[in-house]
Amino acid sequence: MLPVLHVASYNIHKGLSFFNRRMVVHEVKDRLRDLNADIVFLQEVQGLHAGRAERFQDWPSQPQHEFLAGGVWTDTAYGKNAVYDHGHHGNAILARYPILRWDNVDISAHAFESRGLLHCELAVPSLDQPLHAICLHLALNEQGRRQQVLRISQHIRDLVPDDAPLIMAGDFNDWRQRMPSYLAQELGLREVFESTQGRPALSFPAVLPMFALDRIYVRGFQVASARVHHGSAWRRLSDHAALTARLMPA
């Protein structure tokens, strides 16, 4: 029986509820642990925010990616993207496997919206070469996303061997579902929900998902299953639903 790799992707909304009324990062930590994923791709992770640390009594003293990983995921990487006077936020990857190397690449389409590509190489025992894991949060406007996808594609061509296992996940903000066919044709990537259910999953807003913004793309894997997590335990935590997939080496 082939080993199964369990992955998750989640935009955590900086650990705050809708309209930033409540701090929910402790609940996010519990829900992530319930998922029991081997690798977690996170977006809108708060690395530092001095104002919220003063406002909320139980605001973690650690950066959110370290707080969320504690005791479960042994290796982490955080890509600082948006930087402001009182702090910064970006993407993160939590892993049960060693992260051999990582890099955060600026793919901002304009000066008013900071975006990054967090690229990790992981040593996964069941794979005969390093797994490439890319975490993304793309632009809100379509022109910016088009520019970013071209840059991402070139990055993958330059740095990821054609036969290397690859997972790319995150918040793609792809309201009109323009990316799956391009990524399939240009890079051989398949979206896990398209593979299992015929179309990307509806993941936004979490209270009543209507738009397919969040995705998990893979290369070098078979998709055993894929699931959206948007029930009552999740919709209080973020404006996005969480996604999970179970993958087997192809």
C-alpha positions in Angstrom: 0.0 0.0 0.0 1.4 3.4 -1.0 2.1 5.9 1.8 -0.4 8.8 2.1 0.6 12.4 2.6 -2.0 14.5 4.3 -1.9 18.3 3.5 -4.0 21.3 4.5 -4.3 24.9 3.3 -5.9 27.7 5.3 -6.1 31.5 5.2 -6.3 32.2 9.0 -7.2 35.9 8.7 -4.4 36.8 11.1 -6.0 34.8 13.9 -9.0 37.2 14.1 -12.7 36.6 13.5 -14.9 38.5 11.0 -14.4 42.3 11.3 -11.5 41.6 13.6 -13.8 41.6 16.7 -12.4 38.6 18.5 -9.0 36.9 18.7 -9.4 33.3 17.6 -5.9 32.1 17.1 -6.1 29.7 20.0 -9.2 28.1 18.4 -7.4 28.0 15.1 -4.6 26.1 16.8 -7.1 23.5 18.1 -8.8 23.1 14.7 -5.5 22.7 12.9 -4.5 20.0 15.3 -7.8 18.2 14.7 -7.0 18.1 11.0 -3.8 16.2 11.8 -2.1 17.1 8.5 1.5 16.4 7.7 2.1 19.7 6.0 0.1 22.9 6.5 0.1 25.8 4.1 -1.1 29.0 5.9 -1.9 32.5 4.6 -2.4 35.8 6.4 -0.1 34.7 9.3 0.7 37.5 11.8 4.4 37.4 12.5 4.1 40.5 14.8 1.5 43.0 15.7 2.2 45.3 18.7 -1.2 46.9 18.8 -3.1 43.5 19.0 -0.7 42.2 21.6 -1.8 45.1 23.8 -5.5 44.9 22.9 -5.9 41.1 23.4 -4.9 39.7 26.8 -4.1 36.2 25.5 -2.3 37.3 22.3 0.6 34.8 21.8 4.0 36.1 22.6 5.4 34.0 19.7 4.9 34.6 16.0 1.7 32.9 15.0 3.4 30.2 12.9 5.5 29.1 15.9 2.5 29.3 18.2 0.4 27.2 15.9 3.1 24.6 15.2 4.1 24.1 18.9 4.4 20.4 19.8 3.0 19.1 16.6 4.8 20.4 13.5 8.6 20.2 14.1 9.7 22.4 11.3 8.3 25.8 10.1 9.1 28.5 7.6 7.6 32.0 7.5 7.7 34.4 4.6 7.3 38.1 5.8 5.4 39.9 3.0 3.4 42.9 4.3 5.5 45.1 6.7 4.1 48.1 8.6 5.1 50.2 11.6 3.4 47.9 14.2 4.2 44.5 12.7 4.1 42.2 9.6 2.3 39.3 8.2 2.8 36.7 5.4 2.6 33.0 4.5 3.8 30.0 6.5 4.4 26.3 6.1 4.3 23.9 9.1 5.7 20.4 8.5 6.2 17.2 10.3 9.3 16.6 8.1 12.6 18.4 7.9 12.6 21.6 5.9 15.9 21.3 4.0 15.9 24.9 2.7 13.4 27.6 2.0 13.1 31.0 0.4 10.5 33.8 0.2 10.3 35.6 -3.1 8.6 38.9 -3.6 5.9 38.6 -6.3 4.0 41.8 -5.5 2.2 43.2 -8.6 2.2 46.8 -7.3 3.3 48.9 -4.4 0.0 48.8 -2.5 -0.3 45.0 -2.1 2.6 43.0 -0.8 2.6 39.4 -1.8 5.2 36.6 -1.6 6.0 33.1 -2.8 7.2 30.8 0.1 9.1 27.9 -1.4 10.3 25.0 0.9 12.1 21.8 0.1 11.2 19.0 2.5 12.7 15.6 3.2 9.7 13.2 3.2 10.7 9.6 4.0 8.3 8.1 1.5 9.7 10.2 -1.4 13.0 9.5 -3.2 13.8 13.2 -3.7 12.9 16.4 -1.9 9.3 17.6 -2.0 8.8 21.1 -3.2 6.1 23.0 -1.3 5.0 26.5 -2.4 2.6 28.6 -0.3 0.9 31.6 -2.0 -1.6 34.4 -1.5 -2.2 36.2 -4.8 -3.4 39.6 -5.7 -7.0 40.8 -5.4 -7.1 42.1 -9.0 -7.0 39.9 -12.1 -4.2 41.8 -13.9 -2.0 41.4 -10.8 -2.7 37.7 -10.6 -1.9 37.2 -14.3 1.5 38.8 -13.7 2.1 36.8 -10.6 1.2 33.5 -12.2 3.7 34.1 -15.0 6.4 34.8 -12.4 5.4 31.7 -10.4 5.6 29.6 -13.5 9.0 30.8 -14.3 10.2 30.2 -10.7 9.0 26.6 -10.9 10.6 26.0 -14.3 13.9 27.4 -13.0 14.0 25.8 -9.5 11.8 22.7 -9.5 13.0 19.6 -11.5 10.4 18.3 -13.8 10.3 14.9 -12.1 10.3 16.4 -8.5 7.1 16.1 -6.4 5.4 19.5 -6.1 2.5 20.9 -4.0 1.4 24.5 -4.4 -1.4 25.7 -2.2 -2.9 28.9 -0.8 -5.4 31.7 -1.4 -5.4 32.3 -5.2 -8.2 34.9 -5.2 -9.1 33.4 -8.6 -12.8 34.4 -8.6 -13.2 33.6 -12.3 -11.3 30.3 -12.3 -8.8 31.3 -14.9 -5.8 29.5 -13.5 -6.4 25.7 -13.5 -6.2 25.2 -17.2 -3.1 27.4 -17.5 -1.3 25.7 -14.7 -2.2 22.3 -16.1 -1.0 23.1 -19.6 2.2 25.0 -18.6 3.3 23.1 -15.5 1.5 19.8 -15.4 -0.2 20.8 -12.1 -3.6 19.4 -11.2 -6.0 20.9 -8.7 -7.0 18.3 -6.1 -10.8 19.1 -6.1 -10.9 19.2 -9.9 -9.3 15.8 -9.9 -11.8 14.3 -7.4 -15.0 16.4 -7.9 -14.6 18.0 -11.3 -14.1 21.6 -10.1 -12.2 23.7 -7.5 -13.9 23.8 -4.1 -16.1 26.6 -2.9 -14.2 28.1 0.1 -15.3 31.7 0.6 -16.9 33.1 2.6 -16.6 30.4 5.2 -20.1 31.0 6.6 -21.7 30.2 3.2 -19.0 29.3 0.6 -19.8 30.7 -2.8 -16.4 31.3 -4.5 -13.5 29.0 -5.2 -10.6 31.1 -4.0 -8.5 28.5 -2.2 -6.7 25.8 -4.1 -4.2 22.9 -3.7 -2.3 22.0 -6.9 -0.1 18.9 -7.1 2.4 17.3 -9.5 3.8 13.8 -9.0 0.9 12.6 -6.8 -2.4 10.8 -7.1 -5.3 12.4 -5.2 -6.9 9.9 -2.8 -9.4 12.4 -1.4 -10.1 16.1 -0.9 -12.3 17.9 1.6 -13.5 21.4 2.5 -13.9 22.3 6.2 -16.6 24.9 6.7 -18.9 23.7 9.4 -19.9 25.5 12.6 -16.5 24.9 14.2 -14.8 26.7 11.4 -17.0 29.6 10.2 -16.3 31.6 13.4 -12.6 31.5 12.8 -11.9 33.0 9.4 -13.6 34.3 6.3 -12.1 31.3 4.4 -12.7 27.6 4.8 -9.9 25.2 5.3 -9.0 22.6 2.6 -7.3 19.2 3.0 -6.2 16.5 0.7 -4.7 13.0 1.0 -2.1 12.3 -1.6 -0.2 9.3 -2.8 3.1 9.3 -4.8 2.3 8.7 -8.5 
